[in-house]
Amino acid sequence: MSCNTNTDIALKKQHTEKNKEEAAQCTKLWAKRMKETKENARNRFQRGIDCPG
C-alpha cells in the first residue's frame, strides 16, 4: 500500500471532477449543434416551399 494514499485519493477525485465537467461541456455542445442542424434543415425546407424553382 502506498504512503500517499490520501494524495492519491485527492488526485483521483480531481481527475473524476475534471472528466465530469468535460463530459458536461461535450453534451452541451452536442445539444447546441443538434438544435442548429434542425433549424437549418427547417429553414432549407421552408425556402424550398416558398421558392420552388
Secondary structure, DSSP 8 states (H G I E B T S, - for coil): --TTHHHHHHHHHHHHHHHHHHHHHHHHHHHHHHHHHHHHHHHHHHHHHHS--
